[in-house]
Amino acid sequence: MTEVTKKSSKTLDDSMKITVTRNGPYIVTGGVPLTSEEICNDDEGYCRTWRQVKKYPVQEQYALCRCGNSKNKPFCDGTHAKNYFDGTEAGDHEPYRDSAGVIRGPALTLTDNEHLCVHARFCMRAGGIWNLVKQSDNPTAHDFAIEEACNCPSGRLVVHDNATGKVIEPEFEKSIVIVEYPPRGEHGPLWVRGGISVISVDGEPYEIRNRVTLCRCGRSENKPFCDGSHVIR
Ligand code: FES
């Protein structure tokens, strides 16, 4: 299941990258587009769609706040230094697939790496993606499962087509999205889309994935990745 099915072709730009700095911001280079998007609920209160609310002017290089205390969010204003921010990384360099569980259904297979959950909650609708995959010979359940997996910003959830063996992934331009969830007042992670390289402080790259979420609140125990600690419970 290594070949990837895309909904359309994607732009390849290897100059784009995100570098984690020691106890400081993310340095983004290569003119990565930056937007802000809100998670929108359906009529029953389930997370269902995304809505773009802001598009930032394109900059060749910029620094994004990682400590959560900048007064110029999403950009860094140097507050991390005054607050002695501890940005020590604990993120896994292992490939996603190595620690993902597998749930096999009749038409789809789900891989699920719980460690990456950011509580975006797209997976809870219509009985939950785990049940939908088990019923994936039903066309409605099949389509809902794909939709829920593709909306999962962290890529915790990935679906595979059993007939072809291919991964089903949404098509994204390389970009960064600031995630907001107004119904619960949650300010979510940086959603890194389209396969941008993220480089750790020691220069070691993390696995490049189509969907990755980086902490911007400073509270994750799995830095640089979001672990859902921003969620207000
Ligand atoms: S943004 Fe920091 S834990 Fe999610």
py3Dmol code that shows the C-alpha trace and the ligand (Angstrom):
import py3Dmol

protein = """\
ATOM      1  CA  MET A   1       0.000   0.000   0.000  1.00  0.00           C
ATOM      2  CA  THR A   2       2.713   2.442  -0.872  1.00  0.00           C
ATOM      3  CA  GLU A   3       1.429   3.956  -4.088  1.00  0.00           C
ATOM      4  CA  VAL A   4      -0.618   7.103  -3.567  1.00  0.00           C
ATOM      5  CA  THR A   5      -3.776   7.979  -5.479  1.00  0.00           C
ATOM      6  CA  LYS A   6      -4.200  11.734  -5.806  1.00  0.00           C
ATOM      7  CA  LYS A   7      -7.437  13.488  -6.679  1.00  0.00           C
ATOM      8  CA  SER A   8      -5.352  15.620  -9.075  1.00  0.00           C
ATOM      9  CA  SER A   9      -1.704  16.441  -9.677  1.00  0.00           C
ATOM     10  CA  LYS A  10       0.272  18.492  -7.159  1.00  0.00           C
ATOM     11  CA  THR A  11       2.956  21.077  -7.426  1.00  0.00           C
ATOM     12  CA  LEU A  12       6.417  19.930  -6.509  1.00  0.00           C
ATOM     13  CA  ASP A  13       8.554  22.604  -4.884  1.00  0.00           C
ATOM     14  CA  ASP A  14      11.467  21.265  -2.923  1.00  0.00           C
ATOM     15  CA  SER A  15      12.653  24.732  -1.841  1.00  0.00           C
ATOM     16  CA  MET A  16       9.822  24.949   0.679  1.00  0.00           C
ATOM     17  CA  LYS A  17      10.716  23.836   4.162  1.00  0.00           C
ATOM     18  CA  ILE A  18      10.036  24.446   7.846  1.00  0.00           C
ATOM     19  CA  THR A  19      12.936  24.512  10.279  1.00  0.00           C
ATOM     20  CA  VAL A  20      12.368  24.126  14.013  1.00  0.00           C
ATOM     21  CA  THR A  21      14.646  26.481  15.947  1.00  0.00           C
ATOM     22  CA  ARG A  22      15.973  25.810  19.442  1.00  0.00           C
ATOM     23  CA  ASN A  23      13.352  27.086  21.908  1.00  0.00           C
ATOM     24  CA  GLY A  24      12.222  29.483  19.211  1.00  0.00           C
ATOM     25  CA  PRO A  25       9.909  29.789  16.224  1.00  0.00           C
ATOM     26  CA  TYR A  26       9.445  27.795  13.042  1.00  0.00           C
ATOM     27  CA  ILE A  27      11.394  29.365  10.215  1.00  0.00           C
ATOM     28  CA  VAL A  28       9.453  28.879   7.003  1.00  0.00           C
ATOM     29  CA  THR A  29      11.326  29.308   3.736  1.00  0.00           C
ATOM     30  CA  GLY A  30      10.523  28.994   0.058  1.00  0.00           C
ATOM     31  CA  GLY A  31       7.429  31.232  -0.107  1.00  0.00           C
ATOM     32  CA  VAL A  32       5.016  28.778   1.503  1.00  0.00           C
ATOM     33  CA  PRO A  33       1.400  30.065   1.216  1.00  0.00           C
ATOM     34  CA  LEU A  34      -0.177  30.795   4.617  1.00  0.00           C
ATOM     35  CA  THR A  35      -3.900  30.889   5.339  1.00  0.00           C
ATOM     36  CA  SER A  36      -6.265  30.567   8.278  1.00  0.00           C
ATOM     37  CA  GLU A  37      -9.171  28.110   8.152  1.00  0.00           C
ATOM     38  CA  GLU A  38     -12.025  27.349  10.510  1.00  0.00           C
ATOM     39  CA  ILE A  39     -13.521  23.951  11.200  1.00  0.00           C
ATOM     40  CA  CYS A  40     -17.279  24.153  10.540  1.00  0.00           C
ATOM     41  CA  ASN A  41     -19.968  21.991  12.137  1.00  0.00           C
ATOM     42  CA  ASP A  42     -22.857  20.351  10.326  1.00  0.00           C
ATOM     43  CA  ASP A  43     -26.464  20.757  11.483  1.00  0.00           C
ATOM     44  CA  GLU A  44     -26.010  18.011  14.064  1.00  0.00           C
ATOM     45  CA  GLY A  45     -22.929  19.625  15.581  1.00  0.00           C
ATOM     46  CA  TYR A  46     -20.344  17.303  14.042  1.00  0.00           C
ATOM     47  CA  CYS A  47     -17.160  18.706  12.515  1.00  0.00           C
ATOM     48  CA  ARG A  48     -17.705  18.475   8.780  1.00  0.00           C
ATOM     49  CA  THR A  49     -15.987  21.071   6.560  1.00  0.00           C
ATOM     50  CA  TRP A  50     -13.248  23.687   6.355  1.00  0.00           C
ATOM     51  CA  ARG A  51     -13.717  27.386   5.596  1.00  0.00           C
ATOM     52  CA  GLN A  52     -10.885  29.715   4.676  1.00  0.00           C
ATOM     53  CA  VAL A  53     -11.103  32.945   6.675  1.00  0.00           C
ATOM     54  CA  LYS A  54      -7.796  34.634   5.896  1.00  0.00           C
ATOM     55  CA  LYS A  55      -5.066  34.554   3.288  1.00  0.00           C
ATOM     56  CA  TYR A  56      -1.759  36.150   4.271  1.00  0.00           C
ATOM     57  CA  PRO A  57       0.441  37.977   1.753  1.00  0.00           C
ATOM     58  CA  VAL A  58       3.072  35.632   0.350  1.00  0.00           C
ATOM     59  CA  GLN A  59       6.498  36.028   1.969  1.00  0.00           C
ATOM     60  CA  GLU A  60       9.665  34.252   0.907  1.00  0.00           C
ATOM     61  CA  GLN A  61      10.595  33.652   4.545  1.00  0.00           C
ATOM     62  CA  TYR A  62       8.781  34.118   7.813  1.00  0.00           C
ATOM     63  CA  ALA A  63       8.899  32.985  11.442  1.00  0.00           C
ATOM     64  CA  LEU A  64       5.815  31.385  12.999  1.00  0.00           C
ATOM     65  CA  CYS A  65       5.213  31.476  16.753  1.00  0.00           C
ATOM     66  CA  ARG A  66       5.823  28.139  18.465  1.00  0.00           C
ATOM     67  CA  CYS A  67       5.539  29.178  22.130  1.00  0.00           C
ATOM     68  CA  GLY A  68       1.938  30.403  21.912  1.00  0.00           C
ATOM     69  CA  ASN A  69       2.622  33.778  23.506  1.00  0.00           C
ATOM     70  CA  SER A  70       3.427  36.091  20.606  1.00  0.00           C
ATOM     71  CA  LYS A  71       1.376  39.283  20.468  1.00  0.00           C
ATOM     72  CA  ASN A  72       1.726  39.171  16.699  1.00  0.00           C
ATOM     73  CA  LYS A  73       0.355  35.659  16.045  1.00  0.00           C
ATOM     74  CA  PRO A  74       0.745  33.694  13.923  1.00  0.00           C
ATOM     75  CA  PHE A  75       4.153  35.320  13.595  1.00  0.00           C
ATOM     76  CA  CYS A  76       6.919  35.270  16.170  1.00  0.00           C
ATOM     77  CA  ASP A  77       7.604  38.513  18.068  1.00  0.00           C
ATOM     78  CA  GLY A  78      10.486  37.249  20.207  1.00  0.00           C
ATOM     79  CA  THR A  79       8.395  36.581  23.334  1.00  0.00           C
ATOM     80  CA  HIS A  80       9.755  33.014  23.552  1.00  0.00           C
ATOM     81  CA  ALA A  81      13.107  34.424  24.691  1.00  0.00           C
ATOM     82  CA  LYS A  82      11.578  36.563  27.462  1.00  0.00           C
ATOM     83  CA  ASN A  83       9.498  33.613  28.679  1.00  0.00           C
ATOM     84  CA  TYR A  84      12.329  31.066  28.503  1.00  0.00           C
ATOM     85  CA  PHE A  85      10.180  28.842  26.281  1.00  0.00           C
ATOM     86  CA  ASP A  86      11.226  25.188  26.381  1.00  0.00           C
ATOM     87  CA  GLY A  87      10.654  23.911  22.871  1.00  0.00           C
ATOM     88  CA  THR A  88      12.422  20.598  23.308  1.00  0.00           C
ATOM     89  CA  GLU A  89      11.334  18.163  20.655  1.00  0.00           C
ATOM     90  CA  ALA A  90       9.907  14.752  21.483  1.00  0.00           C
ATOM     91  CA  GLY A  91       8.442  13.996  18.063  1.00  0.00           C
ATOM     92  CA  ASP A  92       8.942  10.609  16.516  1.00  0.00           C
ATOM     93  CA  HIS A  93      11.234  10.230  13.528  1.00  0.00           C
ATOM     94  CA  GLU A  94       9.815   6.747  12.867  1.00  0.00           C
ATOM     95  CA  PRO A  95       7.675   6.434   9.727  1.00  0.00           C
ATOM     96  CA  TYR A  96       3.935   6.882  10.331  1.00  0.00           C
ATOM     97  CA  ARG A  97       3.189   3.362   9.192  1.00  0.00           C
ATOM     98  CA  ASP A  98       5.442   1.723  11.787  1.00  0.00           C
ATOM     99  CA  SER A  99       3.259   2.724  14.726  1.00  0.00           C
ATOM    100  CA  ALA A 100      -0.162   2.811  13.077  1.00  0.00           C
ATOM    101  CA  GLY A 101      -2.866   0.285  13.889  1.00  0.00           C
ATOM    102  CA  VAL A 102      -4.722  -1.386  11.035  1.00  0.00           C
ATOM    103  CA  ILE A 103      -8.487  -1.865  10.727  1.00  0.00           C
ATOM    104  CA  ARG A 104      -9.561  -3.895   7.729  1.00  0.00           C
ATOM    105  CA  GLY A 105     -12.998  -3.480   6.181  1.00  0.00           C
ATOM    106  CA  PRO A 106     -14.520  -5.077   3.097  1.00  0.00           C
ATOM    107  CA  ALA A 107     -13.584  -2.274   0.673  1.00  0.00           C
ATOM    108  CA  LEU A 108     -11.335   0.025   2.689  1.00  0.00           C
ATOM    109  CA  THR A 109      -8.537  -0.410   5.196  1.00  0.00           C
ATOM    110  CA  LEU A 110      -7.851   2.237   7.810  1.00  0.00           C
ATOM    111  CA  THR A 111      -4.466   2.918   9.330  1.00  0.00           C
ATOM    112  CA  ASP A 112      -4.654   4.827  12.593  1.00  0.00           C
ATOM    113  CA  ASN A 113      -1.720   6.348  14.445  1.00  0.00           C
ATOM    114  CA  GLU A 114      -3.395   7.588  17.649  1.00  0.00           C
ATOM    115  CA  HIS A 115      -0.223   9.304  18.743  1.00  0.00           C
ATOM    116  CA  LEU A 116      -0.879  11.994  16.127  1.00  0.00           C
ATOM    117  CA  CYS A 117      -4.419  12.908  17.210  1.00  0.00           C
ATOM    118  CA  VAL A 118      -5.143  16.659  17.422  1.00  0.00           C
ATOM    119  CA  HIS A 119      -8.852  16.292  18.324  1.00  0.00           C
ATOM    120  CA  ALA A 120     -10.189  17.858  15.134  1.00  0.00           C
ATOM    121  CA  ARG A 121     -13.139  15.446  15.490  1.00  0.00           C
ATOM    122  CA  PHE A 122     -13.995  14.912  11.803  1.00  0.00           C
ATOM    123  CA  CYS A 123     -13.857  11.175  12.486  1.00  0.00           C
ATOM    124  CA  MET A 124     -16.842  11.064  14.846  1.00  0.00           C
ATOM    125  CA  ARG A 125     -19.690  11.666  12.405  1.00  0.00           C
ATOM    126  CA  ALA A 126     -22.050   8.933  11.133  1.00  0.00           C
ATOM    127  CA  GLY A 127     -21.018   6.434  13.766  1.00  0.00           C
ATOM    128  CA  GLY A 128     -17.291   7.119  13.530  1.00  0.00           C
ATOM    129  CA  ILE A 129     -14.723   6.244  10.902  1.00  0.00           C
ATOM    130  CA  TRP A 130     -13.795   2.937  12.568  1.00  0.00           C
ATOM    131  CA  ASN A 131     -17.357   1.620  12.123  1.00  0.00           C
ATOM    132  CA  LEU A 132     -17.675   3.148   8.661  1.00  0.00           C
ATOM    133  CA  VAL A 133     -14.583   1.307   7.441  1.00  0.00           C
ATOM    134  CA  LYS A 134     -15.991  -1.966   8.730  1.00  0.00           C
ATOM    135  CA  GLN A 135     -19.112  -1.295   6.637  1.00  0.00           C
ATOM    136  CA  SER A 136     -17.224   0.016   3.607  1.00  0.00           C
ATOM    137  CA  ASP A 137     -19.022  -2.312   1.192  1.00  0.00           C
ATOM    138  CA  ASN A 138     -21.922   0.109   1.730  1.00  0.00           C
ATOM    139  CA  PRO A 139     -21.390   3.047  -0.700  1.00  0.00           C
ATOM    140  CA  THR A 140     -22.485   5.701   1.794  1.00  0.00           C
ATOM    141  CA  ALA A 141     -20.266   4.358   4.565  1.00  0.00           C
ATOM    142  CA  HIS A 142     -17.427   4.037   2.042  1.00  0.00           C
ATOM    143  CA  ASP A 143     -17.678   7.678   0.975  1.00  0.00           C
ATOM    144  CA  PHE A 144     -18.093   8.987   4.521  1.00  0.00           C
ATOM    145  CA  ALA A 145     -15.014   7.069   5.669  1.00  0.00           C
ATOM    146  CA  ILE A 146     -12.904   8.596   2.899  1.00  0.00           C
ATOM    147  CA  GLU A 147     -14.241  12.079   3.641  1.00  0.00           C
ATOM    148  CA  GLU A 148     -13.530  11.773   7.367  1.00  0.00           C
ATOM    149  CA  ALA A 149     -10.009  10.447   6.843  1.00  0.00           C
ATOM    150  CA  CYS A 150      -9.134  13.115   4.295  1.00  0.00           C
ATOM    151  CA  ASN A 151     -10.348  15.877   6.646  1.00  0.00           C
ATOM    152  CA  CYS A 152      -8.117  14.638   9.476  1.00  0.00           C
ATOM    153  CA  PRO A 153      -5.490  17.412   9.507  1.00  0.00           C
ATOM    154  CA  SER A 154      -2.722  15.478  11.230  1.00  0.00           C
ATOM    155  CA  GLY A 155      -2.980  12.467   8.952  1.00  0.00           C
ATOM    156  CA  ARG A 156      -3.558  10.259  11.981  1.00  0.00           C
ATOM    157  CA  LEU A 157      -6.204   8.541   9.870  1.00  0.00           C
ATOM    158  CA  VAL A 158      -5.387   7.216   6.403  1.00  0.00           C
ATOM    159  CA  VAL A 159      -7.618   5.056   4.224  1.00  0.00           C
ATOM    160  CA  HIS A 160      -6.491   2.547   1.632  1.00  0.00           C
ATOM    161  CA  ASP A 161      -8.501   1.132  -1.236  1.00  0.00           C
ATOM    162  CA  ASN A 162      -8.490  -2.650  -0.882  1.00  0.00           C
ATOM    163  CA  ALA A 163      -9.100  -3.249  -4.597  1.00  0.00           C
ATOM    164  CA  THR A 164      -6.081  -1.239  -5.753  1.00  0.00           C
ATOM    165  CA  GLY A 165      -3.922  -1.274  -2.620  1.00  0.00           C
ATOM    166  CA  LYS A 166      -3.481   2.480  -3.014  1.00  0.00           C
ATOM    167  CA  VAL A 167      -3.637   5.148  -0.350  1.00  0.00           C
ATOM    168  CA  ILE A 168      -6.448   7.670  -0.805  1.00  0.00           C
ATOM    169  CA  GLU A 169      -5.139  11.144   0.002  1.00  0.00           C
ATOM    170  CA  PRO A 170      -6.572  14.627  -0.569  1.00  0.00           C
ATOM    171  CA  GLU A 171      -4.771  16.807  -3.072  1.00  0.00           C
ATOM    172  CA  PHE A 172      -3.057  19.773  -1.433  1.00  0.00           C
ATOM    173  CA  GLU A 173      -0.748  22.481  -2.677  1.00  0.00           C
ATOM    174  CA  LYS A 174       2.196  22.909  -0.387  1.00  0.00           C
ATOM    175  CA  SER A 175       0.834  25.313   2.209  1.00  0.00           C
ATOM    176  CA  ILE A 176       0.370  26.041   5.902  1.00  0.00           C
ATOM    177  CA  VAL A 177      -3.065  26.527   7.446  1.00  0.00           C
ATOM    178  CA  ILE A 178      -3.682  28.035  10.877  1.00  0.00           C
ATOM    179  CA  VAL A 179      -6.477  25.916  12.332  1.00  0.00           C
ATOM    180  CA  GLU A 180      -9.290  27.541  14.314  1.00  0.00           C
ATOM    181  CA  TYR A 181     -12.415  25.992  15.789  1.00  0.00           C
ATOM    182  CA  PRO A 182     -14.727  28.848  16.834  1.00  0.00           C
ATOM    183  CA  PRO A 183     -17.622  26.725  18.202  1.00  0.00           C
ATOM    184  CA  ARG A 184     -15.362  25.662  21.083  1.00  0.00           C
ATOM    185  CA  GLY A 185     -13.005  28.627  21.113  1.00  0.00           C
ATOM    186  CA  GLU A 186     -10.071  26.399  20.229  1.00  0.00           C
ATOM    187  CA  HIS A 187      -6.985  27.674  18.460  1.00  0.00           C
ATOM    188  CA  GLY A 188      -5.565  24.606  16.793  1.00  0.00           C
ATOM    189  CA  PRO A 189      -2.236  23.673  15.269  1.00  0.00           C
ATOM    190  CA  LEU A 190      -0.412  24.666  12.110  1.00  0.00           C
ATOM    191  CA  TRP A 191      -1.694  22.332   9.418  1.00  0.00           C
ATOM    192  CA  VAL A 192       1.201  21.623   7.071  1.00  0.00           C
ATOM    193  CA  ARG A 193      -0.139  20.331   3.772  1.00  0.00           C
ATOM    194  CA  GLY A 194       1.204  18.907   0.566  1.00  0.00           C
ATOM    195  CA  GLY A 195       4.440  17.342   1.786  1.00  0.00           C
ATOM    196  CA  ILE A 196       6.631  20.139   3.143  1.00  0.00           C
ATOM    197  CA  SER A 197       9.870  19.059   4.784  1.00  0.00           C
ATOM    198  CA  VAL A 198      10.029  19.748   8.549  1.00  0.00           C
ATOM    199  CA  ILE A 199      13.573  19.827   9.914  1.00  0.00           C
ATOM    200  CA  SER A 200      14.295  19.348  13.614  1.00  0.00           C
ATOM    201  CA  VAL A 201      16.695  21.508  15.637  1.00  0.00           C
ATOM    202  CA  ASP A 202      19.471  18.972  15.154  1.00  0.00           C
ATOM    203  CA  GLY A 203      19.020  19.068  11.377  1.00  0.00           C
ATOM    204  CA  GLU A 204      17.281  15.720  11.098  1.00  0.00           C
ATOM    205  CA  PRO A 205      14.233  15.786   8.831  1.00  0.00           C
ATOM    206  CA  TYR A 206      10.959  14.259   9.959  1.00  0.00           C
ATOM    207  CA  GLU A 207       9.061  11.964   7.617  1.00  0.00           C
ATOM    208  CA  ILE A 208       7.521  14.032   4.834  1.00  0.00           C
ATOM    209  CA  ARG A 209       3.768  13.507   4.763  1.00  0.00           C
ATOM    210  CA  ASN A 210       0.857  15.071   2.914  1.00  0.00           C
ATOM    211  CA  ARG A 211      -0.800  16.049   6.219  1.00  0.00           C
ATOM    212  CA  VAL A 212       1.118  17.078   9.324  1.00  0.00           C
ATOM    213  CA  THR A 213       0.138  19.255  12.298  1.00  0.00           C
ATOM    214  CA  LEU A 214       2.660  21.333  14.238  1.00  0.00           C
ATOM    215  CA  CYS A 215       2.101  22.750  17.732  1.00  0.00           C
ATOM    216  CA  ARG A 216       1.699  26.523  17.968  1.00  0.00           C
ATOM    217  CA  CYS A 217       0.460  26.754  21.551  1.00  0.00           C
ATOM    218  CA  GLY A 218       3.684  25.601  23.185  1.00  0.00           C
ATOM    219  CA  ARG A 219       1.940  22.961  25.318  1.00  0.00           C
ATOM    220  CA  SER A 220       2.389  19.785  23.271  1.00  0.00           C
ATOM    221  CA  GLU A 221       4.334  16.943  24.854  1.00  0.00           C
ATOM    222  CA  ASN A 222       5.158  15.758  21.353  1.00  0.00           C
ATOM    223  CA  LYS A 223       6.822  18.854  19.914  1.00  0.00           C
ATOM    224  CA  PRO A 224       7.102  19.887  17.194  1.00  0.00           C
ATOM    225  CA  PHE A 225       3.865  18.024  16.529  1.00  0.00           C
ATOM    226  CA  CYS A 226       0.529  18.971  18.060  1.00  0.00           C
ATOM    227  CA  ASP A 227      -0.782  16.395  20.534  1.00  0.00           C
ATOM    228  CA  GLY A 228      -4.180  18.002  21.148  1.00  0.00           C
ATOM    229  CA  SER A 229      -3.094  19.824  24.319  1.00  0.00           C
ATOM    230  CA  HIS A 230      -4.523  23.070  22.939  1.00  0.00           C
ATOM    231  CA  VAL A 231      -8.033  21.662  23.333  1.00  0.00           C
ATOM    232  CA  ILE A 232     -10.165  23.299  26.000  1.00  0.00           C
ATOM    233  CA  ARG A 233     -11.838  20.511  27.967  1.00  0.00           C
TER     234      ARG A 233
END
"""
ligand_1 = """\
4
FES
S -1.345 23.484 19.009
Fe -0.120 22.997 20.753
S -0.901 21.026 21.327
Fe -2.096 21.514 19.578
"""
view = py3Dmol.view(width=600, height=400)
view.addModel(protein, "pdb")
view.setStyle({"model": 0}, {"cartoon": {"style": "trace"}})
view.addModel(ligand_1, "xyz")
view.setStyle({"model": 1}, {"stick": {}})
view.zoomTo()
view.show()
